[in-house]
Amino acid sequence: MDVLGLTGGTPDAVPDGELICSAKGCREQAAWGLLWNNPKLHTPQRRKVWLACDEHREHLEQFLGARSFWKQTVPVAELERVS
Ligand SMILES: [Zn+2]
C-alpha cells in the first residue's frame, strides 16, 4: 500500500513514541524523515529513514545527497510507525 503517495519506495517503519533527530549529539525532536537508499546495500525499493530536526534537515540531506543516497524528505507525521 502506497500510503505516502511515494513513487517507488517503501520507507522502513520508525519507532512508536518520541522521535529524536539522527544528527550526532542532537537531542531535538525530529520534524522530518529523510528517505535514502544505498544501492550497494539495499534493494531498490527499500528506503532507510533518518530523522532530522529543523536545524539538521539540510545538513543531513546534503550528507546523503553528496553520496547520491538521498531520495526524499517527508514530515515525520507521514512515516509509518512500528506498532
Ligand atoms: Zn537535530
PDB file of the backbone (N, CA, C, O) and the ligand in Angstrom, with CONECT records:
HET     ZN  A 101       1
ATOM      1  N   MET A   1       0.845  -1.202   0.000  1.00  0.00           N
ATOM      2  CA  MET A   1       0.000   0.000   0.000  1.00  0.00           C
ATOM      3  C   MET A   1       0.879   1.249   0.000  1.00  0.00           C
ATOM      4  O   MET A   1       1.834   1.358   0.769  1.00  0.00           O
ATOM      5  N   ASP A   2       0.545   2.156  -0.850  1.00  0.00           N
ATOM      6  CA  ASP A   2       1.381   3.345  -1.031  1.00  0.00           C
ATOM      7  C   ASP A   2       0.816   4.514  -0.225  1.00  0.00           C
ATOM      8  O   ASP A   2       0.330   5.495  -0.789  1.00  0.00           O
ATOM      9  N   VAL A   3       0.885   4.395   1.103  1.00  0.00           N
ATOM     10  CA  VAL A   3       0.229   5.374   1.972  1.00  0.00           C
ATOM     11  C   VAL A   3       0.828   6.765   1.857  1.00  0.00           C
ATOM     12  O   VAL A   3       0.152   7.761   2.114  1.00  0.00           O
ATOM     13  N   LEU A   4       2.098   6.834   1.470  1.00  0.00           N
ATOM     14  CA  LEU A   4       2.765   8.135   1.431  1.00  0.00           C
ATOM     15  C   LEU A   4       2.648   8.790   0.061  1.00  0.00           C
ATOM     16  O   LEU A   4       3.103   9.917  -0.135  1.00  0.00           O
ATOM     17  N   GLY A   5       2.050   8.098  -0.865  1.00  0.00           N
ATOM     18  CA  GLY A   5       1.989   8.640  -2.202  1.00  0.00           C
ATOM     19  C   GLY A   5       3.356   8.690  -2.857  1.00  0.00           C
ATOM     20  O   GLY A   5       3.595   9.513  -3.741  1.00  0.00           O
ATOM     21  N   LEU A   6       4.247   7.821  -2.432  1.00  0.00           N
ATOM     22  CA  LEU A   6       5.604   7.815  -2.994  1.00  0.00           C
ATOM     23  C   LEU A   6       5.602   7.098  -4.332  1.00  0.00           C
ATOM     24  O   LEU A   6       4.804   6.189  -4.562  1.00  0.00           O
ATOM     25  N   THR A   7       6.471   7.500  -5.182  1.00  0.00           N
ATOM     26  CA  THR A   7       6.644   6.805  -6.446  1.00  0.00           C
ATOM     27  C   THR A   7       7.861   5.898  -6.328  1.00  0.00           C
ATOM     28  O   THR A   7       8.995   6.349  -6.491  1.00  0.00           O
ATOM     29  N   GLY A   8       7.629   4.628  -6.047  1.00  0.00           N
ATOM     30  CA  GLY A   8       8.708   3.660  -5.991  1.00  0.00           C
ATOM     31  C   GLY A   8       9.545   3.783  -4.746  1.00  0.00           C
ATOM     32  O   GLY A   8      10.542   4.505  -4.731  1.00  0.00           O
ATOM     33  N   GLY A   9       9.151   3.084  -3.699  1.00  0.00           N
ATOM     34  CA  GLY A   9       9.958   3.098  -2.484  1.00  0.00           C
ATOM     35  C   GLY A   9       9.106   2.856  -1.269  1.00  0.00           C
ATOM     36  O   GLY A   9       8.009   3.400  -1.144  1.00  0.00           O
ATOM     37  N   THR A  10       9.620   2.029  -0.364  1.00  0.00           N
ATOM     38  CA  THR A  10       8.901   1.721   0.863  1.00  0.00           C
ATOM     39  C   THR A  10       9.787   2.059   2.056  1.00  0.00           C
ATOM     40  O   THR A  10      10.761   1.355   2.318  1.00  0.00           O
ATOM     41  N   PRO A  11       9.458   3.137   2.787  1.00  0.00           N
ATOM     42  CA  PRO A  11      10.285   3.510   3.934  1.00  0.00           C
ATOM     43  C   PRO A  11      10.177   2.491   5.059  1.00  0.00           C
ATOM     44  O   PRO A  11       9.109   1.921   5.283  1.00  0.00           O
ATOM     45  N   ASP A  12      11.276   2.260   5.766  1.00  0.00           N
ATOM     46  CA  ASP A  12      11.237   1.471   6.988  1.00  0.00           C
ATOM     47  C   ASP A  12      10.320   2.164   7.996  1.00  0.00           C
ATOM     48  O   ASP A  12      10.258   3.392   8.041  1.00  0.00           O
ATOM     49  N   ALA A  13       9.617   1.383   8.795  1.00  0.00           N
ATOM     50  CA  ALA A  13       8.807   1.963   9.863  1.00  0.00           C
ATOM     51  C   ALA A  13       9.723   2.511  10.957  1.00  0.00           C
ATOM     52  O   ALA A  13      10.806   1.980  11.204  1.00  0.00           O
ATOM     53  N   VAL A  14       9.275   3.566  11.593  1.00  0.00           N
ATOM     54  CA  VAL A  14      10.056   4.175  12.676  1.00  0.00           C
ATOM     55  C   VAL A  14       9.411   3.821  14.018  1.00  0.00           C
ATOM     56  O   VAL A  14       8.231   3.472  14.056  1.00  0.00           O
ATOM     57  N   PRO A  15      10.169   3.904  15.127  1.00  0.00           N
ATOM     58  CA  PRO A  15       9.612   3.508  16.426  1.00  0.00           C
ATOM     59  C   PRO A  15       8.389   4.339  16.808  1.00  0.00           C
ATOM     60  O   PRO A  15       8.286   5.522  16.483  1.00  0.00           O
ATOM     61  N   ASP A  16       7.471   3.680  17.508  1.00  0.00           N
ATOM     62  CA  ASP A  16       6.342   4.407  18.043  1.00  0.00           C
ATOM     63  C   ASP A  16       6.834   5.215  19.242  1.00  0.00           C
ATOM     64  O   ASP A  16       7.711   4.771  19.984  1.00  0.00           O
ATOM     65  N   GLY A  17       6.269   6.388  19.422  1.00  0.00           N
ATOM     66  CA  GLY A  17       6.706   7.230  20.532  1.00  0.00           C
ATOM     67  C   GLY A  17       7.513   8.412  20.035  1.00  0.00           C
ATOM     68  O   GLY A  17       7.398   8.814  18.878  1.00  0.00           O
ATOM     69  N   GLU A  18       8.329   8.964  20.917  1.00  0.00           N
ATOM     70  CA  GLU A  18       9.065  10.167  20.577  1.00  0.00           C
ATOM     71  C   GLU A  18      10.162   9.870  19.557  1.00  0.00           C
ATOM     72  O   GLU A  18      10.876   8.875  19.680  1.00  0.00           O
ATOM     73  N   LEU A  19      10.293  10.728  18.562  1.00  0.00           N
ATOM     74  CA  LEU A  19      11.309  10.560  17.528  1.00  0.00           C
ATOM     75  C   LEU A  19      12.350  11.664  17.685  1.00  0.00           C
ATOM     76  O   LEU A  19      12.025  12.850  17.712  1.00  0.00           O
ATOM     77  N   ILE A  20      13.609  11.243  17.787  1.00  0.00           N
ATOM     78  CA  ILE A  20      14.709  12.176  18.042  1.00  0.00           C
ATOM     79  C   ILE A  20      15.565  12.306  16.795  1.00  0.00           C
ATOM     80  O   ILE A  20      15.789  11.331  16.078  1.00  0.00           O
ATOM     81  N   CYS A  21      16.036  13.506  16.545  1.00  0.00           N
ATOM     82  CA  CYS A  21      16.918  13.808  15.418  1.00  0.00           C
ATOM     83  C   CYS A  21      18.113  12.851  15.381  1.00  0.00           C
ATOM     84  O   CYS A  21      18.698  12.529  16.415  1.00  0.00           O
ATOM     85  N   SER A  22      18.465  12.402  14.165  1.00  0.00           N
ATOM     86  CA  SER A  22      19.567  11.458  13.977  1.00  0.00           C
ATOM     87  C   SER A  22      20.941  12.125  13.972  1.00  0.00           C
ATOM     88  O   SER A  22      21.958  11.432  14.016  1.00  0.00           O
ATOM     89  N   ALA A  23      20.990  13.457  13.919  1.00  0.00           N
ATOM     90  CA  ALA A  23      22.287  14.134  13.873  1.00  0.00           C
ATOM     91  C   ALA A  23      23.071  13.847  15.156  1.00  0.00           C
ATOM     92  O   ALA A  23      22.504  13.767  16.245  1.00  0.00           O
ATOM     93  N   LYS A  24      24.377  13.695  14.998  1.00  0.00           N
ATOM     94  CA  LYS A  24      25.233  13.333  16.119  1.00  0.00           C
ATOM     95  C   LYS A  24      25.130  14.365  17.247  1.00  0.00           C
ATOM     96  O   LYS A  24      25.340  15.559  17.039  1.00  0.00           O
ATOM     97  N   GLY A  25      24.804  13.876  18.438  1.00  0.00           N
ATOM     98  CA  GLY A  25      24.763  14.751  19.596  1.00  0.00           C
ATOM     99  C   GLY A  25      23.497  15.573  19.737  1.00  0.00           C
ATOM    100  O   GLY A  25      23.347  16.302  20.718  1.00  0.00           O
ATOM    101  N   CYS A  26      22.578  15.476  18.777  1.00  0.00           N
ATOM    102  CA  CYS A  26      21.361  16.280  18.832  1.00  0.00           C
ATOM    103  C   CYS A  26      20.272  15.517  19.572  1.00  0.00           C
ATOM    104  O   CYS A  26      20.068  14.325  19.344  1.00  0.00           O
ATOM    105  N   ARG A  27      19.576  16.217  20.461  1.00  0.00           N
ATOM    106  CA  ARG A  27      18.501  15.588  21.225  1.00  0.00           C
ATOM    107  C   ARG A  27      17.156  16.227  20.913  1.00  0.00           C
ATOM    108  O   ARG A  27      16.192  16.051  21.658  1.00  0.00           O
ATOM    109  N   GLU A  28      17.093  16.961  19.822  1.00  0.00           N
ATOM    110  CA  GLU A  28      15.844  17.639  19.459  1.00  0.00           C
ATOM    111  C   GLU A  28      14.827  16.634  18.910  1.00  0.00           C
ATOM    112  O   GLU A  28      15.182  15.581  18.379  1.00  0.00           O
ATOM    113  N   GLN A  29      13.565  16.996  19.057  1.00  0.00           N
ATOM    114  CA  GLN A  29      12.512  16.188  18.475  1.00  0.00           C
ATOM    115  C   GLN A  29      12.577  16.300  16.950  1.00  0.00           C
ATOM    116  O   GLN A  29      12.745  17.391  16.405  1.00  0.00           O
ATOM    117  N   ALA A  30      12.443  15.172  16.282  1.00  0.00           N
ATOM    118  CA  ALA A  30      12.526  15.167  14.820  1.00  0.00           C
ATOM    119  C   ALA A  30      11.261  15.728  14.193  1.00  0.00           C
ATOM    120  O   ALA A  30      10.154  15.458  14.660  1.00  0.00           O
ATOM    121  N   ALA A  31      11.429  16.502  13.143  1.00  0.00           N
ATOM    122  CA  ALA A  31      10.305  17.040  12.386  1.00  0.00           C
ATOM    123  C   ALA A  31      10.219  16.420  10.996  1.00  0.00           C
ATOM    124  O   ALA A  31       9.177  16.464  10.341  1.00  0.00           O
ATOM    125  N   TRP A  32      11.349  15.838  10.556  1.00  0.00           N
ATOM    126  CA  TRP A  32      11.445  15.348   9.178  1.00  0.00           C
ATOM    127  C   TRP A  32      12.005  13.929   9.138  1.00  0.00           C
ATOM    128  O   TRP A  32      12.813  13.527   9.975  1.00  0.00           O
ATOM    129  N   GLY A  33      11.545  13.192   8.139  1.00  0.00           N
ATOM    130  CA  GLY A  33      12.127  11.892   7.841  1.00  0.00           C
ATOM    131  C   GLY A  33      12.825  11.968   6.497  1.00  0.00           C
ATOM    132  O   GLY A  33      12.197  12.257   5.479  1.00  0.00           O
ATOM    133  N   LEU A  34      14.129  11.709   6.495  1.00  0.00           N
ATOM    134  CA  LEU A  34      14.892  11.696   5.248  1.00  0.00           C
ATOM    135  C   LEU A  34      14.956  10.259   4.743  1.00  0.00           C
ATOM    136  O   LEU A  34      15.463   9.367   5.423  1.00  0.00           O
ATOM    137  N   LEU A  35      14.440  10.055   3.554  1.00  0.00           N
ATOM    138  CA  LEU A  35      14.389   8.710   2.984  1.00  0.00           C
ATOM    139  C   LEU A  35      15.580   8.536   2.054  1.00  0.00           C
ATOM    140  O   LEU A  35      15.832   9.371   1.184  1.00  0.00           O
ATOM    141  N   TRP A  36      16.308   7.442   2.248  1.00  0.00           N
ATOM    142  CA  TRP A  36      17.511   7.240   1.441  1.00  0.00           C
ATOM    143  C   TRP A  36      17.719   5.762   1.162  1.00  0.00           C
ATOM    144  O   TRP A  36      17.124   4.891   1.798  1.00  0.00           O
ATOM    145  N   ASN A  37      18.597   5.508   0.175  1.00  0.00           N
ATOM    146  CA  ASN A  37      18.866   4.157  -0.281  1.00  0.00           C
ATOM    147  C   ASN A  37      20.305   4.078  -0.750  1.00  0.00           C
ATOM    148  O   ASN A  37      20.757   4.895  -1.554  1.00  0.00           O
ATOM    149  N   ASN A  38      21.019   3.088  -0.241  1.00  0.00           N
ATOM    150  CA  ASN A  38      22.362   2.804  -0.735  1.00  0.00           C
ATOM    151  C   ASN A  38      22.259   1.574  -1.631  1.00  0.00           C
ATOM    152  O   ASN A  38      22.073   0.458  -1.145  1.00  0.00           O
ATOM    153  N   PRO A  39      22.382   1.785  -2.954  1.00  0.00           N
ATOM    154  CA  PRO A  39      22.146   0.664  -3.877  1.00  0.00           C
ATOM    155  C   PRO A  39      23.101  -0.505  -3.687  1.00  0.00           C
ATOM    156  O   PRO A  39      22.822  -1.608  -4.158  1.00  0.00           O
ATOM    157  N   LYS A  40      24.218  -0.288  -3.009  1.00  0.00           N
ATOM    158  CA  LYS A  40      25.142  -1.395  -2.750  1.00  0.00           C
ATOM    159  C   LYS A  40      24.666  -2.277  -1.595  1.00  0.00           C
ATOM    160  O   LYS A  40      25.075  -3.432  -1.478  1.00  0.00           O
ATOM    161  N   LEU A  41      23.800  -1.723  -0.746  1.00  0.00           N
ATOM    162  CA  LEU A  41      23.352  -2.447   0.449  1.00  0.00           C
ATOM    163  C   LEU A  41      21.874  -2.792   0.418  1.00  0.00           C
ATOM    164  O   LEU A  41      21.454  -3.781   1.018  1.00  0.00           O
ATOM    165  N   HIS A  42      21.086  -1.989  -0.275  1.00  0.00           N
ATOM    166  CA  HIS A  42      19.634  -2.096  -0.158  1.00  0.00           C
ATOM    167  C   HIS A  42      19.000  -2.397  -1.509  1.00  0.00           C
ATOM    168  O   HIS A  42      19.501  -1.988  -2.556  1.00  0.00           O
ATOM    169  N   THR A  43      17.877  -3.126  -1.460  1.00  0.00           N
ATOM    170  CA  THR A  43      17.109  -3.335  -2.682  1.00  0.00           C
ATOM    171  C   THR A  43      16.555  -1.993  -3.142  1.00  0.00           C
ATOM    172  O   THR A  43      16.378  -1.088  -2.327  1.00  0.00           O
ATOM    173  N   PRO A  44      16.276  -1.850  -4.447  1.00  0.00           N
ATOM    174  CA  PRO A  44      15.895  -0.531  -4.983  1.00  0.00           C
ATOM    175  C   PRO A  44      14.659   0.081  -4.338  1.00  0.00           C
ATOM    176  O   PRO A  44      14.533   1.304  -4.284  1.00  0.00           O
ATOM    177  N   GLN A  45      13.742  -0.754  -3.848  1.00  0.00           N
ATOM    178  CA  GLN A  45      12.505  -0.229  -3.263  1.00  0.00           C
ATOM    179  C   GLN A  45      12.660   0.146  -1.784  1.00  0.00           C
ATOM    180  O   GLN A  45      11.794   0.809  -1.214  1.00  0.00           O
ATOM    181  N   ARG A  46      13.756  -0.278  -1.177  1.00  0.00           N
ATOM    182  CA  ARG A  46      13.965  -0.029   0.250  1.00  0.00           C
ATOM    183  C   ARG A  46      14.260   1.437   0.487  1.00  0.00           C
ATOM    184  O   ARG A  46      14.996   2.057  -0.281  1.00  0.00           O
ATOM    185  N   ARG A  47      13.685   2.003   1.557  1.00  0.00           N
ATOM    186  CA  ARG A  47      14.022   3.368   1.959  1.00  0.00           C
ATOM    187  C   ARG A  47      14.398   3.355   3.428  1.00  0.00           C
ATOM    188  O   ARG A  47      13.558   3.138   4.302  1.00  0.00           O
ATOM    189  N   LYS A  48      15.672   3.593   3.681  1.00  0.00           N
ATOM    190  CA  LYS A  48      16.107   3.800   5.051  1.00  0.00           C
ATOM    191  C   LYS A  48      15.628   5.185   5.494  1.00  0.00           C
ATOM    192  O   LYS A  48      15.444   6.076   4.665  1.00  0.00           O
ATOM    193  N   VAL A  49      15.431   5.356   6.780  1.00  0.00           N
ATOM    194  CA  VAL A  49      14.902   6.621   7.284  1.00  0.00           C
ATOM    195  C   VAL A  49      15.874   7.207   8.305  1.00  0.00           C
ATOM    196  O   VAL A  49      16.239   6.554   9.283  1.00  0.00           O
ATOM    197  N   TRP A  50      16.282   8.440   8.060  1.00  0.00           N
ATOM    198  CA  TRP A  50      16.977   9.237   9.065  1.00  0.00           C
ATOM    199  C   TRP A  50      16.017  10.310   9.537  1.00  0.00           C
ATOM    200  O   TRP A  50      15.276  10.899   8.751  1.00  0.00           O
ATOM    201  N   LEU A  51      16.048  10.547  10.824  1.00  0.00           N
ATOM    202  CA  LEU A  51      15.175  11.573  11.392  1.00  0.00           C
ATOM    203  C   LEU A  51      15.975  12.854  11.575  1.00  0.00           C
ATOM    204  O   LEU A  51      17.161  12.823  11.903  1.00  0.00           O
ATOM    205  N   ALA A  52      15.302  13.986  11.357  1.00  0.00           N
ATOM    206  CA  ALA A  52      16.001  15.266  11.476  1.00  0.00           C
ATOM    207  C   ALA A  52      15.098  16.327  12.096  1.00  0.00           C
ATOM    208  O   ALA A  52      13.900  16.380  11.818  1.00  0.00           O
ATOM    209  N   CYS A  53      15.690  17.171  12.942  1.00  0.00           N
ATOM    210  CA  CYS A  53      15.001  18.361  13.413  1.00  0.00           C
ATOM    211  C   CYS A  53      15.128  19.441  12.322  1.00  0.00           C
ATOM    212  O   CYS A  53      15.843  19.254  11.338  1.00  0.00           O
ATOM    213  N   ASP A  54      14.440  20.548  12.503  1.00  0.00           N
ATOM    214  CA  ASP A  54      14.500  21.623  11.502  1.00  0.00           C
ATOM    215  C   ASP A  54      15.938  22.077  11.255  1.00  0.00           C
ATOM    216  O   ASP A  54      16.328  22.369  10.125  1.00  0.00           O
ATOM    217  N   GLU A  55      16.722  22.130  12.344  1.00  0.00           N
ATOM    218  CA  GLU A  55      18.084  22.655  12.235  1.00  0.00           C
ATOM    219  C   GLU A  55      18.997  21.752  11.417  1.00  0.00           C
ATOM    220  O   GLU A  55      19.862  22.241  10.690  1.00  0.00           O
ATOM    221  N   HIS A  56      18.811  20.424  11.529  1.00  0.00           N
ATOM    222  CA  HIS A  56      19.745  19.487  10.909  1.00  0.00           C
ATOM    223  C   HIS A  56      19.256  18.883   9.597  1.00  0.00           C
ATOM    224  O   HIS A  56      19.976  18.128   8.944  1.00  0.00           O
ATOM    225  N   ARG A  57      18.033  19.221   9.222  1.00  0.00           N
ATOM    226  CA  ARG A  57      17.491  18.635   7.990  1.00  0.00           C
ATOM    227  C   ARG A  57      18.421  18.874   6.790  1.00  0.00           C
ATOM    228  O   ARG A  57      18.776  17.947   6.062  1.00  0.00           O
ATOM    229  N   GLU A  58      18.802  20.142   6.609  1.00  0.00           N
ATOM    230  CA  GLU A  58      19.607  20.486   5.433  1.00  0.00           C
ATOM    231  C   GLU A  58      20.968  19.798   5.479  1.00  0.00           C
ATOM    232  O   GLU A  58      21.438  19.285   4.463  1.00  0.00           O
ATOM    233  N   HIS A  59      21.597  19.786   6.639  1.00  0.00           N
ATOM    234  CA  HIS A  59      22.908  19.164   6.802  1.00  0.00           C
ATOM    235  C   HIS A  59      22.851  17.683   6.431  1.00  0.00           C
ATOM    236  O   HIS A  59      23.711  17.181   5.706  1.00  0.00           O
ATOM    237  N   LEU A  60      21.831  16.991   6.937  1.00  0.00           N
ATOM    238  CA  LEU A  60      21.726  15.561   6.667  1.00  0.00           C
ATOM    239  C   LEU A  60      21.349  15.292   5.212  1.00  0.00           C
ATOM    240  O   LEU A  60      21.808  14.316   4.620  1.00  0.00           O
ATOM    241  N   GLU A  61      20.519  16.150   4.639  1.00  0.00           N
ATOM    242  CA  GLU A  61      20.183  16.000   3.215  1.00  0.00           C
ATOM    243  C   GLU A  61      21.438  16.159   2.361  1.00  0.00           C
ATOM    244  O   GLU A  61      21.636  15.424   1.394  1.00  0.00           O
ATOM    245  N   GLN A  62      22.272  17.110   2.719  1.00  0.00           N
ATOM    246  CA  GLN A  62      23.499  17.322   1.950  1.00  0.00           C
ATOM    247  C   GLN A  62      24.457  16.138   2.097  1.00  0.00           C
ATOM    248  O   GLN A  62      25.113  15.734   1.137  1.00  0.00           O
ATOM    249  N   PHE A  63      24.527  15.586   3.320  1.00  0.00           N
ATOM    250  CA  PHE A  63      25.384  14.425   3.577  1.00  0.00           C
ATOM    251  C   PHE A  63      24.964  13.260   2.683  1.00  0.00           C
ATOM    252  O   PHE A  63      25.793  12.638   2.019  1.00  0.00           O
ATOM    253  N   LEU A  64      23.659  12.978   2.680  1.00  0.00           N
ATOM    254  CA  LEU A  64      23.152  11.867   1.864  1.00  0.00           C
ATOM    255  C   LEU A  64      23.212  12.203   0.378  1.00  0.00           C
ATOM    256  O   LEU A  64      23.532  11.348  -0.447  1.00  0.00           O
ATOM    257  N   GLY A  65      22.902  13.451   0.044  1.00  0.00           N
ATOM    258  CA  GLY A  65      22.905  13.865  -1.350  1.00  0.00           C
ATOM    259  C   GLY A  65      24.286  13.780  -1.967  1.00  0.00           C
ATOM    260  O   GLY A  65      24.420  13.444  -3.144  1.00  0.00           O
ATOM    261  N   ALA A  66      25.317  14.081  -1.187  1.00  0.00           N
ATOM    262  CA  ALA A  66      26.694  14.026  -1.693  1.00  0.00           C
ATOM    263  C   ALA A  66      27.082  12.607  -2.073  1.00  0.00           C
ATOM    264  O   ALA A  66      27.982  12.404  -2.889  1.00  0.00           O
ATOM    265  N   ARG A  67      26.405  11.619  -1.482  1.00  0.00           N
ATOM    266  CA  ARG A  67      26.671  10.209  -1.789  1.00  0.00           C
ATOM    267  C   ARG A  67      25.624   9.634  -2.731  1.00  0.00           C
ATOM    268  O   ARG A  67      25.615   8.434  -3.001  1.00  0.00           O
ATOM    269  N   SER A  68      24.749  10.488  -3.224  1.00  0.00           N
ATOM    270  CA  SER A  68      23.656  10.066  -4.121  1.00  0.00           C
ATOM    271  C   SER A  68      22.729   9.054  -3.452  1.00  0.00           C
ATOM    272  O   SER A  68      22.130   8.217  -4.127  1.00  0.00           O
ATOM    273  N   PHE A  69      22.609   9.131  -2.118  1.00  0.00           N
ATOM    274  CA  PHE A  69      21.734   8.215  -1.395  1.00  0.00           C
ATOM    275  C   PHE A  69      20.367   8.838  -1.118  1.00  0.00           C
ATOM    276  O   PHE A  69      19.378   8.127  -0.939  1.00  0.00           O
ATOM    277  N   TRP A  70      20.318  10.160  -1.084  1.00  0.00           N
ATOM    278  CA  TRP A  70      19.076  10.824  -0.679  1.00  0.00           C
ATOM    279  C   TRP A  70      18.004  10.675  -1.741  1.00  0.00           C
ATOM    280  O   TRP A  70      18.268  10.809  -2.936  1.00  0.00           O
ATOM    281  N   LYS A  71      16.762  10.389  -1.279  1.00  0.00           N
ATOM    282  CA  LYS A  71      15.642  10.222  -2.209  1.00  0.00           C
ATOM    283  C   LYS A  71      14.565  11.281  -2.001  1.00  0.00           C
ATOM    284  O   LYS A  71      14.091  11.896  -2.956  1.00  0.00           O
ATOM    285  N   GLN A  72      14.184  11.485  -0.738  1.00  0.00           N
ATOM    286  CA  GLN A  72      13.013  12.311  -0.464  1.00  0.00           C
ATOM    287  C   GLN A  72      12.996  12.655   1.020  1.00  0.00           C
ATOM    288  O   GLN A  72      13.500  11.897   1.849  1.00  0.00           O
ATOM    289  N   THR A  73      12.418  13.797   1.344  1.00  0.00           N
ATOM    290  CA  THR A  73      12.214  14.166   2.745  1.00  0.00           C
ATOM    291  C   THR A  73      10.717  14.366   2.975  1.00  0.00           C
ATOM    292  O   THR A  73      10.048  15.063   2.213  1.00  0.00           O
ATOM    293  N   VAL A  74      10.203  13.744   4.037  1.00  0.00           N
ATOM    294  CA  VAL A  74       8.778  13.847   4.345  1.00  0.00           C
ATOM    295  C   VAL A  74       8.607  14.250   5.806  1.00  0.00           C
ATOM    296  O   VAL A  74       9.493  13.997   6.623  1.00  0.00           O
ATOM    297  N   PRO A  75       7.470  14.877   6.148  1.00  0.00           N
ATOM    298  CA  PRO A  75       7.195  15.171   7.565  1.00  0.00           C
ATOM    299  C   PRO A  75       7.102  13.875   8.365  1.00  0.00           C
ATOM    300  O   PRO A  75       6.614  12.867   7.854  1.00  0.00           O
ATOM    301  N   VAL A  76       7.568  13.894   9.618  1.00  0.00           N
ATOM    302  CA  VAL A  76       7.539  12.664  10.419  1.00  0.00           C
ATOM    303  C   VAL A  76       6.116  12.119  10.566  1.00  0.00           C
ATOM    304  O   VAL A  76       5.927  10.913  10.731  1.00  0.00           O
ATOM    305  N   ALA A  77       5.124  12.997  10.506  1.00  0.00           N
ATOM    306  CA  ALA A  77       3.730  12.555  10.646  1.00  0.00           C
ATOM    307  C   ALA A  77       3.330  11.590   9.542  1.00  0.00           C
ATOM    308  O   ALA A  77       2.374  10.830   9.694  1.00  0.00           O
ATOM    309  N   GLU A  78       4.056  11.617   8.435  1.00  0.00           N
ATOM    310  CA  GLU A  78       3.709  10.738   7.311  1.00  0.00           C
ATOM    311  C   GLU A  78       4.414   9.397   7.379  1.00  0.00           C
ATOM    312  O   GLU A  78       4.128   8.507   6.578  1.00  0.00           O
ATOM    313  N   LEU A  79       5.340   9.236   8.334  1.00  0.00           N
ATOM    314  CA  LEU A  79       6.083   7.992   8.412  1.00  0.00           C
ATOM    315  C   LEU A  79       5.256   6.910   9.105  1.00  0.00           C
ATOM    316  O   LEU A  79       4.486   7.181  10.027  1.00  0.00           O
ATOM    317  N   GLU A  80       5.437   5.688   8.637  1.00  0.00           N
ATOM    318  CA  GLU A  80       4.759   4.566   9.266  1.00  0.00           C
ATOM    319  C   GLU A  80       5.441   4.234  10.588  1.00  0.00           C
ATOM    320  O   GLU A  80       6.669   4.222  10.676  1.00  0.00           O
ATOM    321  N   ARG A  81       4.638   3.963  11.616  1.00  0.00           N
ATOM    322  CA  ARG A  81       5.184   3.640  12.939  1.00  0.00           C
ATOM    323  C   ARG A  81       5.151   2.137  13.187  1.00  0.00           C
ATOM    324  O   ARG A  81       4.232   1.439  12.758  1.00  0.00           O
ATOM    325  N   VAL A  82       6.178   1.650  13.892  1.00  0.00           N
ATOM    326  CA  VAL A  82       6.157   0.276  14.369  1.00  0.00           C
ATOM    327  C   VAL A  82       5.083   0.192  15.452  1.00  0.00           C
ATOM    328  O   VAL A  82       5.039   1.010  16.371  1.00  0.00           O
ATOM    329  N   SER A  83       4.229  -0.803  15.323  1.00  0.00           N
ATOM    330  CA  SER A  83       3.163  -0.919  16.331  1.00  0.00           C
ATOM    331  C   SER A  83       3.374  -2.152  17.204  1.00  0.00           C
ATOM    332  O   SER A  83       2.578  -2.414  18.105  1.00  0.00           O
TER     333      SER A  83
HETATM  334 ZN    ZN A 101      18.965  17.926  15.138  1.00  0.00          ZN2+
END
